[in-house]
Every structure is written in structure tokens, then in C-alpha cells.
């Protein structure tokens, strides 16, 4: 990559150029973001995965810009208008808007008013006015009256059309206008289609709304633009054409000299036309698009952070689990799973109305708990969740068998997906949905990677933002979480393995097929026997894969095979075997990292290595905890202002946090109700955090609950 780009990336991310250069070189060599951030800290100066991803995104953007420059240079060159100065300016561009401004005069155009005027032979008149060489434009225009030009007014109009187009193609004026528009207000007004349309009611707040473009929150802008797409709002920038034109004219003349009054009159008229017809629509759309891109980035960032918190929920671990997908009329679907998540049994019980087979259901539940050695019960948080939780807790359960309420978001999507059909071809969607609920409790990460993140209920305007950018962010978030936790090579599904650094769908399936045929891996080295898995893929994935009870205890840690020799030397120097060193915190504490710095493996790598040796394979997610809603509150009608209730954070947006308090409707803690000044709700709470809230408002007609954060 060219030096101008690496320097620009370094400046924008506040990094050193060598960090960016090394990072880009590794990315170009096929190294992944998790591998670079975890195992190449010496080369990046310790950049984390978010920083490496940012470098990657900027580098990809500049790669696209470079290709665009090549096209532009070729096009202008074919017109024989490419001067050395223009070529240099194009080659040194770092902003897409500047590049397109430079190209604008040379871009192939459709037939315009200026084109018609040129065909009528009026360009010489326009040149005279444009260069201030005309003393009396009206008198000089008589010379252009003829077959193609009816009169003096038409001649002057044609000249102004040419000048208007020239004004619109001056990069400095276009940039002036961008700067002006960025300081203005964006306004929204209702369209005729919005009148008395019930679909438009949700946008009523913004039907006569105006606020500064530079401070409008992302969620508000996205809502307004969605309403525009649906035909309910007209959204525009509230610009003052007179002030804008005066500023543009001043800047234009400042670079030259002030013309005569007659020429100035023609120029100002042409500029006003250029502003209204050519510049304002173009720049206004560009600035609104620019604002939307900012809003997209913020919404995508929030979605990515929510997804990260969701995926890194604490797992229950390998316990025999009963999963219940609750329901009233259609009953409660039950799936009994062994400690690895394998389906052992499924059936339906009917403890609730209209059947109300409470005693029969209770007895059957106890029988299944005993028969399958159930250690935990997972209940979906959908319809009949509270009633089912109460019923289960009334049932006599073995000591230590705990009950958990699990989010159902996306479970129905999974149950009808190709992934679910492949996993459970002989079962219907109700069984698949129940299994998914149980597995989410056991290991949220392993189960949730099978579901499109947009179906998990943790986004904000996710269908309105740039879908390509959203998909990239979500994929990178999933990849980051999977590699942060590590994956059991002998039990992981192909859907989880595909997110491991260096693998992907094809290699993950090859690994599973090889594992099924061979009966499991006993060492990381055996990965090299997997068809199509070469040295490069092995280098990228090995450190993130775990083998429990394998030949080498290091294979169950985040220590990369390329540094095994360092561990062996440490053990040798201490007079112990590697097996004795792994997991021995006291021995590891006696080792001086600086003594083992060698070659490309510097202090950061050795420090990480010792940290991992002390607690090999430590899961960063912690342990799952129980939670209980208020026993006295079941419906929204039970709520009263001033009540203090336990709740679980289910979604975090820019304007507030949604909380489940057990009444089938989500309550909202507005950003202003966190008891202290916070710029974002994410500063105060985390996804699925257990909190206390106070009810401060209940709107039964709109089924809305307003909450205040307590602790």
C-alpha cells in the first residue's frame, strides 16, 4: 500500500506508521485479525482486535479509492486533458468527495442545458463573462444571435447555463458548500401520504421537526430517513440560498478580482441558478448521506457491542439440562439434553389452561428429571414463561437442580433454518426450538453463532443501516468472541468452527468429517492431516483450538504451537516436566519473562505465554447465575408508579436500555433516567445484566413502561 495511505490511516487512528504498515503487510499475507492481535503483538505494538479491524477497514477503503483513481486517470487521459498538476492532485487525494470533485468536469455527462448552449456556439460569450473580459455582456451577446439563438436574452441565458455548470464543478466552491451545510439544521415535514395514515403515527414526533445536523442523535436521523423511505416525511437541509450564494460568490471573486457591475450581474444570476438547480440538490443529498453514514456507524457499533456481550454471556457448562419452550394452548415443549447438548428425549406437557393438567404434568416432569439426571432447567422467556417458571418451582426438584429463564430471541428463526434441519432432520420446529433454548443456557456462544445476529433482538435500526458494513461488523464480532473464548476441537459444531481464525465453512466441515471418521483429535498436529488444511491455516487456527485430555497439556491452552519450544526450555530450566509447569501458578511466578525473549518472540508474547501457563484454558466468560422476577408482578396492569423491581437488560440503544421485568412487555430506561449523567446507556449497564429499576410511568393504551435505573 502507498505511503500516503498508511500515513493517513496512522493519523486517523492515532497510531505509528510502522504499526499500520506491519499490520497491513500481515493482512495481505493472509493473517487474520484474531491471530494478529493475539500472537503478533511485537509487530503491531500491541494493537487489539478492534484496532487491527479498523486498520483493515481503512486499508480496504483506500484500496477501492486507488482503483477508482486508476479509472479516473484513464478516462481523463483518453480525453487528452490530463495535466501533470491534475494527475498529482488526483494521486494525492485522500477523500472520496475531493476525488469526485476533481473528476466532475471530465465525467461523461448526459445532455444538459450547458451542452445545448455550447452546441449553439455560446461558449465564447460564456468565456468572456467568466474571465471578466466582457465590458457589456448584452451588447456582445448580439453577435451570437442567429439561426440557433433567437435573441440577446437567449444568448445571455445560454452563456449563464454554461457558467452555472462551471460553478457547480469548482472543487473549492463545492467544499465551501459542504462546510456550510454541515453547520445547518436538518428538517422533516409530513407529506400528504402521512395525513390520517395509521402507519405514519409512529413518526408523528418528527412530522414538523428541525435540529442541527451535526448534533442529531443517530437513532433520530435513522428514524426520520426510514419515514422518508416510507413516504411519510420530506427530509432536507434548511439552507438559506441568498447567504450561501453570497458566500460562494465572495470566495470565487477573492481568488481573482471583482468584475464590472454588468458582468457581476450575469455571474450572480448564473450562480443562483447553479446553486438551486445543480449544487444544492447534489451537496444536500451528499451531506445527508454523510450524516446517515455516521448514524450507520454508531448504530452498527452499538449492535456490535450488544452482540459481543450477548455472545460472551456466562455459560452454565456441561450439565444435563431440561429445556422448556413454554406455551398455553399448545403446551410446554420439553427437550432433555445430556451434558454435551445431545437430545435424549422430548415431549409436551399441558400444565396451563385450557387443559390445566397440572398434577399430571408435575409428575411427568419429576420422572424426566430423575430418568435423565437433569441438573438444570432452562425456560424460554416468551409466552407463558412466568407461569411455567412458577409451575416448575412448585415441582419437587433434586437438590442443586436450578431453574433459569433464557432469552428466546431468534429461537424460532433457528428452528426453521437449514442449520436446524441439518442437525435435526427427523424432528419438527417445536423440538428444535426447545433444544436451542437448552443449549443457549449450556453454552450461549456455541448456540447463538447458528443464528443470524439480526434476529437476536439486540440491534437498533439494523435493517436501515448499510447492510454490507453491518454484516462485516457482526461477522468480525462473532469471530472475535469465538477466538477469545477458544473452541473445543473434539466437540465443536462446524457452525462454531467456521469462525475460528483461518478456517471458514469448507475447512470446518473437513475437520468435522475427519473427526467423525477418526474418532477425535489427540493433538493439534493432527490437524495437518485434515484434507486441504495446510501450514498457513494451521498457523492461524491452532492457538484457538483446544484438546482436552490430549497427549500434550499445552494443546488445551492458548499457547501457540510455535512457542511450545519456549515452554519446554522454561520447564527444563526449572528442572520439571512441561506437564508439571502447566497450571502451576507458583512455578510460573518464578520465571522472568525477559530471560526467554528470543527472535521474533518478544516480551509481550512471553508475558502472555506465562499468563496462559498459570491458568491454561481459563474461560473469560465467568459462570451463569440465577435470577428471579418479582413474585407479585405478572402483567403490565400490576404495575404502579414508584415500584422497585428486579429486571434483566435485554437491549441497549443510543437513547436508552430496554429491561424485562416479567410482565410480557419491555420497559425502557431513557438515557436521562440513569441517576447520573451518562453519554450513553452502555456506560451504565451491560446486556443481560441483572438490575433494580423503579417504575416511573405506565401507558396501558400504548403498552409502554417507563423505568428509572436504581442499581
GIHUDA-V628240 format. One record per backbone hydrogen bond with DSSP energy under -0.5 kcal/mol. CO is the residue of the C=O (numbers start at 1). NH is the residue of the N-H. E is the energy in kcal/mol with one decimal. If there is no record, write none. Layout:
CO,NH,E  CO,NH,E
This chain:
2,5,-0.9  2,6,-1.8  3,7,-2.5  4,8,-1.6  5,9,-2.7  6,10,-2.4  7,11,-2.2  8,12,-2.4  9,13,-2.2  10,14,-0.6  10,15,-2.9  11,14,-0.5  16,19,-0.5  16,20,-1.6  17,21,-2.9  18,22,-2.4  19,23,-2.1  20,24,-2.8  21,25,-2.3  22,26,-2.2  23,27,-2.3  24,28,-2.6  25,29,-1.4  26,31,-2.5  27,30,-1.4  32,36,-2.5  33,37,-2.5  34,38,-1.9  35,39,-3.0  36,40,-1.4  40,44,-1.2  41,45,-1.5  41,46,-1.6  48,52,-2.4  49,53,-2.3  50,54,-1.9  51,55,-2.3  52,56,-2.4  53,57,-2.5  54,58,-2.4  55,59,-2.7  56,60,-2.4  57,61,-2.1  58,62,-2.5  59,63,-2.0  60,64,-2.0  61,65,-2.0  62,66,-2.4  63,67,-1.8  64,68,-2.1  65,69,-2.5  66,70,-1.9  67,71,-1.8  68,72,-2.5  69,73,-3.1  70,74,-2.0  71,75,-2.3  72,76,-2.8  73,77,-2.2  74,78,-2.0  75,79,-0.9  76,81,-1.8  77,80,-1.5  81,83,-1.0  83,87,-2.6  84,88,-2.1  85,89,-2.3  86,90,-2.5  87,91,-2.6  88,92,-1.8  90,93,-1.3  95,99,-2.1  96,100,-2.5  97,101,-2.0  98,102,-2.1  99,103,-1.6  100,104,-1.6  101,105,-0.5  103,106,-1.9  103,107,-1.0  104,107,-0.8  112,116,-2.1  113,117,-2.1  114,118,-2.2  115,119,-2.3  116,120,-1.3  117,122,-2.2  118,121,-1.8  122,126,-2.0  123,127,-2.8  124,128,-2.0  125,129,-2.0  126,130,-2.9  127,131,-2.3  128,133,-2.1  128,134,-1.3  129,132,-1.3  136,140,-2.4  137,141,-1.6  138,142,-0.6  139,142,-1.0  140,143,-0.9  141,144,-1.8  142,145,-1.3  149,146,-2.5  151,155,-1.9  152,156,-2.7  153,157,-2.5  154,158,-2.4  155,159,-2.2  156,160,-2.5  157,161,-2.1  158,162,-1.8  159,163,-2.3  160,164,-3.2  161,165,-1.8  162,166,-1.8  163,167,-2.9  164,168,-2.0  165,169,-0.6  166,169,-1.1  167,170,-1.6  169,171,-0.7  170,174,-2.2  171,175,-2.4  172,176,-2.0  173,177,-2.4  174,178,-1.9  175,179,-2.3  176,180,-2.1  177,181,-2.9  178,182,-2.2  179,183,-0.6  180,183,-1.4  181,184,-1.3  184,213,-2.6  185,238,-2.8  186,211,-1.8  187,236,-2.3  188,209,-1.6  189,234,-3.0  191,194,-1.0  192,195,-1.1  194,197,-1.6  196,198,-0.7  197,200,-1.7  198,201,-1.1  200,203,-1.8  201,204,-1.9  203,206,-1.6  204,207,-1.5  206,209,-0.9  207,190,-1.6  209,188,-2.9  211,186,-2.7  212,215,-1.0  212,216,-0.9  217,221,-2.1  218,222,-2.5  219,223,-1.8  220,224,-2.3  221,225,-2.5  222,226,-2.0  223,227,-2.2  224,228,-1.9  225,229,-2.2  226,230,-1.8  227,232,-2.7  227,233,-0.9  228,231,-1.3  232,191,-1.8  233,235,-0.5  234,189,-2.1  236,187,-3.0  236,238,-0.5  237,239,-1.7  238,185,-0.5  239,241,-0.7  240,244,-2.5  241,245,-2.6  242,246,-2.4  243,247,-2.1  244,248,-2.5  245,249,-2.7  246,250,-2.2  247,251,-2.4  248,252,-2.2  249,253,-2.7  250,254,-2.2  251,255,-0.8  252,255,-0.6  253,256,-1.8  260,264,-3.1  261,265,-2.1  262,266,-1.4  263,267,-2.7  264,268,-2.9  265,269,-1.9  266,270,-2.3  267,271,-2.6  268,272,-2.5  269,273,-2.0  270,274,-2.6  271,275,-2.8  272,276,-2.3  273,277,-2.8  274,278,-2.1  274,279,-3.4  275,280,-3.1  278,282,-0.9  279,283,-3.3  280,284,-2.7  281,285,-1.9  282,286,-1.9  283,287,-2.8  284,288,-2.4  285,289,-2.4  286,290,-2.4  287,291,-2.4  288,292,-2.5  289,293,-2.3  290,294,-1.7  291,295,-2.5  292,296,-3.3  293,297,-2.4  294,298,-2.2  295,299,-2.8  296,300,-3.1  297,301,-2.4  298,302,-2.4  299,303,-2.5  300,304,-2.9  301,305,-2.4  302,306,-2.6  303,307,-2.8  304,308,-2.3  305,309,-2.2  306,310,-2.4  307,311,-2.9  308,312,-1.9  310,313,-1.3  315,624,-1.1  317,319,-1.5  320,375,-3.3  320,376,-1.3  321,323,-0.5  321,337,-3.2  322,378,-3.1  323,335,-2.4  324,326,-0.9  324,380,-2.6  325,333,-2.3  328,331,-1.3  331,333,-0.6  332,349,-1.9  333,325,-2.9  334,347,-1.7  335,323,-3.2  335,337,-0.5  336,344,-3.3  336,345,-1.3  337,321,-1.3  338,341,-2.0  342,338,-2.3  345,336,-3.0  347,334,-3.2  349,332,-3.1  350,357,-3.0  352,355,-0.6  352,356,-2.7  356,358,-1.5  357,361,-2.5  358,362,-2.4  359,363,-2.4  360,364,-2.2  361,365,-2.4  362,366,-2.1  363,367,-2.1  364,368,-2.2  365,369,-2.4  366,370,-2.0  367,371,-2.9  368,372,-2.4  369,374,-2.0  370,373,-0.8  375,402,-1.1  376,322,-2.6  377,379,-0.5  377,404,-3.1  378,324,-3.1  379,406,-3.2  382,385,-1.8  384,388,-2.2  385,389,-2.7  386,390,-2.3  387,391,-2.2  388,392,-2.8  389,393,-2.3  390,394,-1.1  391,395,-0.8  392,395,-0.8  395,397,-0.7  398,401,-2.0  400,402,-0.9  402,377,-2.6  404,379,-3.0  404,406,-0.5  406,381,-1.6  408,411,-3.0  410,414,-2.6  411,415,-2.7  412,416,-1.1  414,417,-2.0  414,420,-0.6  417,421,-2.1  418,422,-2.2  419,423,-2.2  420,424,-3.2  424,427,-1.4  428,432,-1.9  429,433,-2.5  430,434,-1.7  431,435,-2.5  432,436,-2.3  433,437,-1.8  434,438,-2.0  435,439,-2.6  436,440,-2.0  437,441,-1.2  438,442,-1.7  439,443,-3.1  441,316,-2.4  442,317,-2.2  443,447,-1.6  444,448,-3.1  445,449,-1.5  447,450,-1.4  448,451,-1.7  452,455,-2.7  453,456,-1.9  461,464,-1.7  461,465,-0.9  466,470,-2.4  467,471,-2.5  468,472,-2.1  469,473,-2.3  470,474,-2.7  471,475,-2.6  472,476,-2.3  473,477,-2.1  474,478,-2.7  475,479,-2.6  476,480,-2.5  477,481,-2.5  478,482,-2.7  479,483,-2.2  480,484,-1.8  481,485,-2.0  482,486,-2.5  487,489,-0.7  487,546,-3.4  488,491,-1.2  488,492,-2.2  493,496,-0.8  493,497,-2.5  494,498,-1.6  496,499,-1.5  497,500,-1.9  497,504,-0.5  500,503,-2.3  504,508,-2.2  505,509,-1.7  506,510,-1.9  507,511,-2.5  508,512,-2.0  509,513,-2.7  510,514,-2.4  511,515,-2.8  512,516,-2.8  513,517,-2.0  514,518,-2.6  515,519,-2.8  515,520,-1.0  522,551,-2.4  523,526,-0.8  524,527,-2.2  525,528,-1.8  526,529,-1.9  527,530,-1.8  530,533,-2.0  532,534,-0.9  534,538,-2.4  535,539,-2.6  536,540,-2.0  537,541,-2.3  538,542,-2.4  541,544,-1.9  541,545,-0.6  542,545,-1.3  544,487,-2.3  546,489,-2.8  547,550,-0.9  551,553,-0.5  552,555,-1.9  553,556,-1.5  554,557,-1.4  555,547,-1.5  560,563,-2.6  561,564,-1.4  563,566,-0.8  563,567,-1.5  564,568,-2.5  565,569,-1.7  566,570,-2.3  567,571,-2.6  568,572,-2.3  569,573,-2.8  570,574,-1.5  571,575,-0.7  571,576,-2.6  572,575,-0.9  577,580,-0.5  577,581,-1.4  578,582,-2.3  581,584,-2.2  583,585,-1.1  584,588,-2.4  585,589,-2.0  586,590,-0.7  587,590,-1.2  588,591,-1.2  591,593,-0.7  592,595,-1.7  593,596,-2.0  594,597,-0.9  598,601,-2.4  600,602,-1.1  601,598,-1.8  602,606,-2.2  603,607,-2.7  604,608,-2.3  605,609,-2.4  606,610,-2.4  607,611,-2.0  608,612,-2.3  609,613,-2.4  610,614,-1.9  611,615,-1.3  613,583,-3.1  613,616,-0.6  615,618,-1.4  619,622,-0.9  630,633,-0.9  632,634,-0.5  635,638,-1.7  636,639,-1.4  640,643,-1.9  643,645,-0.5  643,695,-2.6  645,693,-2.8  647,691,-2.5  648,660,-2.9  649,688,-2.8  651,658,-2.7  655,671,-2.5  656,653,-2.9  657,669,-3.0  658,650,-2.6  658,651,-1.3  659,661,-0.7  659,667,-3.0  660,648,-1.9  663,636,-0.5  665,661,-0.6  666,705,-0.6  667,659,-2.9  668,670,-0.8  668,707,-2.8  669,657,-2.1  670,673,-2.9  671,674,-0.6  673,709,-2.7  676,678,-0.6  680,683,-2.0  681,684,-1.8  681,685,-2.2  686,689,-1.8  689,649,-2.1  689,691,-0.6  691,647,-2.5  692,710,-2.5  692,711,-1.4  693,645,-2.9  694,708,-2.3  695,642,-3.5  697,706,-3.2  698,700,-0.7  699,703,-0.8  699,704,-2.1  704,699,-3.1  705,668,-2.6  706,696,-2.6  706,697,-1.2  707,670,-0.6  708,694,-2.8
